[in-house]
Amino acid sequence: MSTNTPLSTDRPAASEVSDLPSLAAQYRAAVLGSVRAVAFWLAVFLPALYVPLLVFVPDAPTVRASSVLLIALNVLALVVGHGHRRD
C-alpha cells in the first residue's frame, strides 16, 4: 500500500527557499555582466568594418543599408556596453 501524501523530506528547507532570490540576483548579475562585456567589445571592433565596407564596395546597392545597420548596431552596442568594468 502506498499513499500519495508528501513526506517532510520532499519539501525544500526554509533556507533553500530564502536563498532563491539571492541566487537569481547572482545569476542576473553574471548574465548582465557577460552581455555588457560582449557589447563593449563589439562596440570597440565594429568600426573596423566601416572602412572595408566603404572602400571595397562603395557602389553596391546594399552598401547604404549595410552602413546604416552597422552604425545602428554599433550605437546599440555602445549603449549596452557602456557600464562594462566601470568602477
PyMOL commands that set and color helices and strands:
alter all, ss='L'
color gray80, all
select helices_A, chain A and resi 14-56+63-81
alter helices_A, ss='H'
color red, helices_A
deselect
rebuild
show_as cartoon
